[in-house]
């Protein structure tokens, strides 16, 4: 029988705290508002940057060249971000949230400023590595700091606000990047990011003054870290090697290294994930796997504009808006679900999330056809909204479940920070998988659309099972 995760999601024991004041107005006032602003802004600046840069890349290549390094601009950022996310809990434990956020924002700003001044693509990639280190730290801190900086009755709403930033990033990132690109101001775009990061550095210094870390350095789990970093690099490289066997080889090597990582972690004393993750009967491992399944579903959004333009003949703006439907439904759903206070209701929401996501993706995949009319496009929007709502229903509650998995502050910090690590690794794996499926479609956009969508739905299908186990009493 599974040991339940002690959380506001699949666990018991939080009704006392939930009986206290727990409304959006309580959270979004005074010092709490400043804290949530910093937490959310750190995640937003990371999430938006992925799509922001994608919109700028044609202008960057036209200005400084280096088209053969095109894919590395994103890959270098993502790999650096994942590596940085592995150290979130240790930096928090050593220095506390104020110093951790200052380090994250300043590193991101330094990398963005380097991008703005880069005369060559090689130096731009170096700047992206620095920017990724700062961004990965900020993304992980967004979840890890909630537990220590806010009262327990606000955890669910704060997690919902923070995780909503991933959806907002996909909404605003392409638009803002497109505006700067249209004006021929790609360097100013990175300058604006650097300036924003510096502003949030000042805010972080002020609002985390009373929250301290444990002031000791936890040992770095080198034995676990090495296979995990190598796995991340192998999986990320699969996105830049030639499509086909090289891609499969890199993904396969990455998966083998992930298995090695888990094997080492189970036997180690100093670990990256909380030790209870590997305890027989504990649900935390299933929480992480459900997060990974939801993250896989998010990656469909990358391909929606392409399929809409090629199959339905939509203009770029209309195709982009169609892609935004998933993110918008995600944001709306999670802002409502955090108001659910009963343990049973939260368990049902977590179970329903992967089910809706998978059903929406399967329907979207089956509805793909060439020369579609307005009725089919409307159906596309409807089923994508269902899929997005599925992500939003489960995501914030899974975050609270991870944060509440243990009463040990150090282990709880690891548990929360690992949400971002799990998410970023799932993005990398799914991106590589989707690239292979796109290639399998050959010259047929229709076949590629079906392969990609239904293939990703196969990954999210596993989330139905893991969510059920994670919420088993």
C-alpha positions as CSV (number, residue, x, y, z in Angstrom):
1,X,0.0,0.0,0.0
2,X,1.4,3.4,-0.9
3,X,2.5,5.8,1.7
4,X,0.6,9.0,0.9
5,X,2.4,12.2,0.1
6,X,1.6,14.6,2.9
7,X,0.2,17.5,0.9
8,X,-2.7,19.6,0.0
9,X,-3.1,17.4,-3.0
10,X,-3.2,13.7,-2.4
11,X,-2.6,13.8,1.3
12,X,-4.4,14.4,4.5
13,X,-3.6,16.6,7.4
14,X,-3.9,20.1,6.0
15,X,-7.4,21.0,6.8
16,X,-6.4,23.0,9.9
17,X,-4.3,25.4,7.9
18,X,-6.8,25.6,5.1
19,X,-9.4,26.8,7.6
20,X,-7.3,30.0,8.0
21,X,-7.7,32.9,5.7
22,X,-7.0,31.6,2.2
23,X,-8.1,33.9,-0.6
24,X,-6.4,35.7,-3.5
25,X,-6.8,39.0,-1.7
26,X,-4.9,37.6,1.3
27,X,-2.1,36.4,-0.9
28,X,-1.8,39.5,-3.2
29,X,-1.4,42.2,-0.6
30,X,1.5,43.6,1.3
31,X,4.7,41.6,1.6
32,X,3.1,38.5,0.3
33,X,2.4,40.3,-3.0
34,X,6.1,41.3,-3.3
35,X,7.2,37.7,-2.7
36,X,4.8,36.2,-5.2
37,X,5.8,38.9,-7.8
38,X,9.5,37.8,-7.5
39,X,8.6,34.1,-7.6
40,X,6.4,34.5,-10.6
41,X,8.7,36.9,-12.4
42,X,11.6,34.6,-12.1
43,X,9.7,31.8,-13.8
44,X,8.1,34.1,-16.4
45,X,11.5,35.6,-17.4
46,X,12.8,32.0,-18.0
47,X,9.7,30.7,-19.8
48,X,9.2,33.7,-22.0
49,X,12.9,33.8,-23.0
50,X,12.6,30.4,-24.8
51,X,10.0,31.7,-27.3
52,X,11.4,35.3,-27.2
53,X,14.7,34.1,-28.6
54,X,13.1,31.9,-31.2
55,X,11.3,34.9,-32.7
56,X,14.6,36.9,-32.7
57,X,16.8,34.3,-34.3
58,X,16.2,35.1,-38.0
59,X,17.2,38.7,-37.3
60,X,20.3,37.6,-35.3
61,X,21.5,35.3,-38.0
62,X,21.0,38.0,-40.6
63,X,23.1,40.4,-38.5
64,X,26.0,38.3,-37.2
65,X,25.8,35.1,-39.2
66,X,26.4,31.6,-37.7
67,X,23.3,29.9,-39.1
68,X,25.0,26.5,-38.7
69,X,24.9,27.1,-34.9
70,X,21.2,27.9,-35.0
71,X,20.0,25.0,-32.9
72,X,22.8,25.5,-30.3
73,X,21.4,28.9,-29.3
74,X,18.4,27.1,-27.7
75,X,20.2,23.8,-26.7
76,X,23.0,25.6,-24.8
77,X,20.4,27.6,-22.8
78,X,18.3,24.6,-21.9
79,X,21.2,22.4,-20.9
80,X,22.7,25.1,-18.7
81,X,19.2,25.8,-17.1
82,X,18.8,22.1,-16.2
83,X,22.2,21.9,-14.7
84,X,21.6,25.1,-12.6
85,X,18.2,23.7,-11.4
86,X,20.0,20.8,-9.8
87,X,21.7,23.2,-7.3
88,X,18.7,25.2,-6.3
89,X,18.1,23.5,-3.0
90,X,21.7,23.6,-2.0
91,X,22.1,27.3,-2.7
92,X,18.9,28.0,-0.8
93,X,20.1,25.9,2.1
94,X,23.4,27.7,2.2
95,X,22.5,31.3,1.5
96,X,18.8,31.6,1.8
97,X,16.2,33.0,-0.8
98,X,17.5,36.6,-1.0
99,X,21.0,35.7,-2.0
100,X,19.8,32.9,-4.2
101,X,17.5,35.2,-6.1
102,X,20.1,38.0,-6.4
103,X,22.5,35.4,-7.8
104,X,19.9,34.1,-10.3
105,X,18.7,37.5,-11.5
106,X,22.3,39.0,-11.8
107,X,23.5,35.9,-13.7
108,X,20.6,36.1,-16.1
109,X,21.1,39.8,-16.6
110,X,24.9,39.3,-17.2
111,X,24.1,36.7,-19.8
112,X,21.4,38.8,-21.5
113,X,23.8,41.8,-21.6
114,X,26.4,39.6,-23.2
115,X,23.9,38.5,-25.8
116,X,23.1,42.1,-26.6
117,X,26.8,42.9,-27.2
118,X,27.8,39.7,-29.0
119,X,29.6,40.4,-32.3
120,X,29.6,36.7,-33.3
121,X,27.3,33.6,-32.9
122,X,29.9,31.8,-30.8
123,X,29.9,34.6,-28.2
124,X,26.1,34.7,-28.3
125,X,26.0,31.0,-27.4
126,X,28.4,31.7,-24.5
127,X,26.0,34.4,-23.3
128,X,23.1,32.0,-23.6
129,X,24.9,29.5,-21.4
130,X,25.3,32.2,-18.7
131,X,21.7,33.2,-19.2
132,X,20.6,29.6,-18.9
133,X,22.4,29.2,-15.6
134,X,20.6,32.2,-14.2
135,X,17.3,31.2,-15.8
136,X,17.4,27.6,-14.5
137,X,18.1,28.9,-11.0
138,X,15.2,31.3,-11.2
139,X,12.8,28.6,-12.5
140,X,13.7,26.2,-9.7
141,X,13.5,28.9,-7.0
142,X,9.9,29.8,-8.1
143,X,8.7,26.5,-6.5
144,X,11.4,25.9,-3.8
145,X,11.0,29.2,-2.0
146,X,7.2,29.0,-1.6
147,X,7.4,26.7,1.4
148,X,9.8,28.9,3.4
149,X,8.5,32.3,2.4
150,X,4.7,31.9,2.6
151,X,2.2,30.4,5.1
152,X,1.0,26.9,4.3
153,X,-2.6,28.1,3.5
154,X,-1.2,30.1,0.6
155,X,1.0,27.3,-1.0
156,X,-1.6,26.1,-3.5
157,X,-2.5,29.6,-4.8
158,X,1.1,30.7,-4.9
159,X,2.0,27.5,-6.8
160,X,-0.8,28.2,-9.2
161,X,0.4,31.8,-9.8
162,X,4.0,30.6,-10.3
163,X,3.1,27.8,-12.7
164,X,0.7,30.1,-14.6
165,X,3.9,31.9,-15.8
166,X,4.8,28.9,-18.0
167,X,1.6,29.5,-19.9
168,X,2.0,33.2,-20.0
169,X,5.5,32.8,-21.3
170,X,4.3,31.0,-24.3
171,X,1.6,33.7,-24.9
172,X,3.8,36.8,-24.6
173,X,7.3,35.5,-25.5
174,X,6.7,35.1,-29.3
175,X,4.8,38.4,-29.5
176,X,7.4,40.5,-27.7
177,X,10.3,38.9,-29.6
178,X,8.4,39.5,-32.9
179,X,8.0,43.1,-32.1
180,X,11.7,43.7,-31.5
181,X,12.6,41.6,-34.6
182,X,10.1,43.6,-36.7
183,X,11.8,46.8,-35.5
184,X,15.3,45.4,-36.2
185,X,16.2,45.8,-32.5
186,X,17.2,42.3,-31.4
187,X,20.1,43.7,-29.3
188,X,17.7,46.0,-27.5
189,X,15.5,43.0,-26.8
190,X,18.2,41.4,-24.7
191,X,19.1,44.7,-23.2
192,X,15.4,45.0,-22.0
193,X,15.7,41.5,-20.5
194,X,18.8,42.5,-18.6
195,X,17.2,45.7,-17.3
196,X,14.1,43.7,-16.1
197,X,16.3,41.2,-14.3
198,X,18.1,44.0,-12.5
199,X,14.8,45.6,-11.4
200,X,13.7,42.2,-9.9
201,X,17.1,41.9,-8.2
202,X,16.3,45.0,-6.2
203,X,12.8,43.8,-5.4
204,X,14.2,40.4,-4.3
205,X,16.7,42.1,-1.9
206,X,13.9,43.9,-0.2
207,X,11.2,41.3,0.1
208,X,13.2,38.3,1.4
209,X,15.0,40.1,4.2
210,X,13.4,38.0,7.0
211,X,13.8,34.6,5.3
212,X,17.1,32.9,6.0
213,X,18.8,29.7,4.9
214,X,20.2,27.0,7.1
215,X,23.7,28.5,6.6
216,X,25.5,25.3,6.0
217,X,26.8,23.8,2.8
218,X,25.2,20.4,1.9
219,X,27.7,18.1,0.2
220,X,27.4,18.0,-3.6
221,X,26.3,14.5,-4.6
222,X,28.9,14.1,-7.3
223,X,28.1,10.4,-7.9
224,X,24.5,11.2,-8.8
225,X,25.3,14.5,-10.5
226,X,27.7,13.1,-13.1
227,X,25.3,10.5,-14.8
228,X,22.4,13.0,-14.6
229,X,24.3,15.8,-16.3
230,X,25.6,13.4,-19.0
231,X,22.1,12.2,-19.5
232,X,20.9,15.8,-19.9
233,X,23.7,16.6,-22.4
234,X,23.0,13.4,-24.4
235,X,19.3,14.1,-24.7
236,X,19.8,17.7,-25.5
237,X,22.3,16.9,-28.2
238,X,19.7,14.7,-29.9
239,X,18.0,17.9,-31.0
240,X,21.0,19.1,-32.9
241,X,22.4,15.9,-34.5
242,X,21.0,14.6,-37.8
243,X,17.5,13.2,-37.6
244,X,17.4,9.4,-37.6
245,X,19.7,6.9,-35.9
246,X,22.0,9.6,-34.4
247,X,18.9,11.0,-32.7
248,X,17.8,7.7,-31.4
249,X,21.3,6.9,-30.2
250,X,21.6,10.1,-28.2
251,X,18.1,9.6,-26.7
252,X,18.9,6.0,-25.9
253,X,22.2,6.9,-24.3
254,X,20.4,9.6,-22.3
255,X,17.8,7.2,-21.0
256,X,20.4,4.6,-20.0
257,X,22.3,7.3,-18.1
258,X,19.0,8.3,-16.4
259,X,18.6,4.7,-15.2
260,X,22.1,4.8,-13.9
261,X,21.4,8.0,-12.1
262,X,18.4,6.5,-10.3
263,X,20.5,3.4,-9.4
264,X,23.2,5.5,-7.9
265,X,20.7,7.8,-6.1
266,X,18.9,4.8,-4.4
267,X,22.2,3.7,-2.8
268,X,23.7,7.1,-2.0
269,X,23.7,9.1,1.2
270,X,23.8,12.5,-0.4
271,X,21.2,12.8,-3.1
272,X,19.8,15.2,-5.6
273,X,16.2,14.2,-5.1
274,X,14.8,13.7,-1.6
275,X,15.7,10.4,-0.1
276,X,12.0,9.6,0.4
277,X,11.6,9.5,-3.4
278,X,13.2,6.1,-3.4
279,X,11.4,4.7,-0.4
280,X,9.1,1.8,-1.1
281,X,5.5,2.8,-1.0
282,X,6.1,6.6,-1.1
283,X,4.2,8.6,-3.7
284,X,6.7,11.3,-4.4
285,X,8.3,9.5,-7.3
286,X,4.8,9.2,-8.9
287,X,4.2,12.9,-8.4
288,X,7.4,13.6,-10.4
289,X,6.4,11.2,-13.2
290,X,3.0,12.9,-13.5
291,X,4.7,16.3,-13.8
292,X,6.9,14.8,-16.5
293,X,3.8,13.5,-18.4
294,X,2.1,16.9,-18.2
295,X,5.3,18.6,-19.4
296,X,5.4,16.3,-22.4
297,X,1.9,17.5,-23.3
298,X,3.0,21.2,-23.2
299,X,5.5,20.5,-26.1
300,X,2.6,20.1,-28.6
301,X,2.2,23.8,-28.5
302,X,5.5,24.3,-30.3
303,X,4.1,22.6,-33.4
304,X,0.5,23.9,-33.5
305,X,1.2,27.1,-35.5
306,X,3.1,25.1,-38.1
307,X,0.4,22.5,-38.6
308,X,-2.3,25.3,-38.6
309,X,-0.5,27.2,-41.4
310,X,0.3,24.2,-43.5
311,X,-3.0,22.2,-43.2
312,X,-5.6,25.0,-42.7
313,X,-3.9,27.8,-44.5
314,X,-4.1,30.1,-41.5
315,X,-2.1,33.3,-41.4
316,X,0.9,33.3,-39.0
317,X,-1.0,35.5,-36.5
318,X,-4.1,33.3,-36.5
319,X,-2.0,30.2,-36.2
320,X,-0.1,31.6,-33.3
321,X,-3.4,32.5,-31.5
322,X,-4.6,28.9,-32.0
323,X,-1.4,27.7,-30.4
324,X,-2.0,30.0,-27.5
325,X,-5.4,28.4,-26.7
326,X,-3.7,25.5,-24.8
327,X,-1.7,27.9,-22.6
328,X,-4.7,30.2,-22.0
329,X,-6.8,27.2,-20.9
330,X,-3.9,26.0,-18.7
331,X,-3.6,29.4,-16.9
332,X,-7.4,29.7,-16.4
333,X,-7.9,26.2,-15.1
334,X,-5.1,26.3,-12.5
335,X,-6.2,29.7,-11.2
336,X,-9.6,28.1,-10.4
337,X,-8.4,24.7,-9.1
338,X,-6.3,26.2,-6.3
339,X,-9.6,27.3,-4.7
340,X,-10.5,23.6,-4.1
341,X,-9.9,23.0,-0.4
342,X,-10.9,19.4,0.2
343,X,-8.3,16.6,-0.1
344,X,-10.8,14.4,-2.0
345,X,-11.4,17.2,-4.5
346,X,-7.7,17.8,-5.1
347,X,-7.1,14.1,-5.6
348,X,-9.8,14.1,-8.2
349,X,-8.4,17.1,-10.0
350,X,-4.9,15.5,-10.1
351,X,-6.4,12.3,-11.6
352,X,-8.5,14.2,-14.1
353,X,-5.7,16.4,-15.4
354,X,-3.7,13.8,-17.4
355,X,-7.0,12.2,-18.6
356,X,-8.2,15.5,-20.1
357,X,-4.8,16.3,-21.5
358,X,-4.5,12.9,-23.3
359,X,-8.1,13.0,-24.6
360,X,-7.6,16.5,-26.0
361,X,-4.3,15.5,-27.7
362,X,-5.8,12.3,-29.2
363,X,-8.8,14.3,-30.5
364,X,-6.5,17.0,-32.0
365,X,-4.4,14.4,-33.7
366,X,-7.3,12.5,-35.2
367,X,-8.9,15.8,-36.4
368,X,-5.8,16.7,-38.5
369,X,-6.7,17.0,-42.2
370,X,-5.6,19.0,-45.2
371,X,-7.7,21.9,-46.4
372,X,-9.8,22.1,-43.2
373,X,-12.6,24.6,-42.8
374,X,-13.7,26.9,-40.0
375,X,-15.7,24.2,-38.3
376,X,-12.7,21.9,-38.0
377,X,-10.5,24.7,-36.8
378,X,-13.0,25.5,-34.1
379,X,-12.9,21.9,-33.0
380,X,-9.1,22.1,-32.9
381,X,-9.4,25.1,-30.5
382,X,-12.0,23.3,-28.4
383,X,-9.9,20.1,-27.9
384,X,-6.7,22.1,-27.3
385,X,-8.6,24.0,-24.6
386,X,-9.6,20.6,-23.0
387,X,-5.9,19.5,-23.1
388,X,-4.7,22.8,-21.6
389,X,-7.3,22.6,-18.9
390,X,-6.0,19.2,-18.0
391,X,-2.5,20.6,-17.4
392,X,-3.9,23.4,-15.3
393,X,-6.1,21.2,-13.1
394,X,-3.2,19.0,-12.0
395,X,0.0,21.1,-12.2
396,X,-0.3,23.4,-9.1
397,X,-1.6,20.6,-6.9
398,X,1.3,18.4,-7.8
399,X,3.6,21.2,-6.8
400,X,2.0,21.5,-3.4
401,X,2.2,17.7,-3.1
402,X,5.9,17.7,-3.7
403,X,6.5,20.7,-1.3
404,X,4.5,18.9,1.5
405,X,6.1,15.5,1.1
406,X,8.3,15.9,4.2
407,X,8.6,18.0,7.3
408,X,12.3,18.2,6.9
409,X,13.0,21.7,5.4
410,X,16.2,20.6,3.5
411,X,14.4,17.6,2.0
412,X,11.3,19.7,1.2
413,X,13.6,22.2,-0.6
414,X,14.9,19.4,-2.7
415,X,11.4,18.1,-3.4
416,X,10.2,21.5,-4.6
417,X,13.3,22.3,-6.7
418,X,13.1,18.9,-8.4
419,X,9.8,19.9,-10.0
420,X,11.6,22.2,-12.3
421,X,14.4,19.8,-13.0
422,X,11.8,17.1,-13.9
423,X,9.9,19.5,-16.1
424,X,13.0,20.7,-18.0
425,X,14.3,17.1,-18.6
426,X,10.8,16.1,-19.8
427,X,10.8,19.1,-22.3
428,X,14.2,17.9,-23.7
429,X,13.2,14.3,-24.0
430,X,9.8,15.2,-25.6
431,X,11.4,17.7,-28.0
432,X,13.9,15.0,-29.3
433,X,11.1,12.5,-29.5
434,X,8.9,14.9,-31.5
435,X,11.7,15.8,-33.8
436,X,12.1,12.1,-34.7
437,X,8.3,11.8,-35.3
438,X,8.4,14.9,-37.5
439,X,11.1,13.2,-39.6
440,X,9.0,10.0,-39.8
441,X,6.3,12.0,-41.5
442,X,8.6,12.7,-44.4
443,X,7.3,15.3,-46.9
444,X,3.7,14.9,-45.6
445,X,2.8,17.5,-43.1
446,X,-0.5,15.7,-42.4
447,X,1.4,12.5,-41.4
448,X,3.9,14.5,-39.4
449,X,1.1,16.3,-37.5
450,X,-0.6,13.0,-36.7
451,X,2.7,11.3,-35.6
452,X,3.8,14.1,-33.4
453,X,0.5,14.7,-31.7
454,X,-0.5,11.1,-31.1
455,X,3.1,10.2,-30.2
456,X,3.1,12.9,-27.5
457,X,-0.3,11.7,-26.4
458,X,1.2,8.3,-25.8
459,X,3.6,9.9,-23.4
460,X,0.9,11.7,-21.5
461,X,-1.1,8.5,-21.3
462,X,1.3,7.2,-18.8
463,X,0.4,10.2,-16.6
464,X,-3.1,8.8,-16.1
465,X,-1.5,5.8,-14.4
466,X,1.1,7.7,-12.4
467,X,-1.5,10.3,-11.2
468,X,-3.7,7.4,-9.9
469,X,-0.8,5.9,-8.0
470,X,0.3,9.3,-6.6
471,X,-3.1,10.0,-5.2
472,X,-3.8,6.6,-3.8
473,X,-4.6,6.8,-0.1
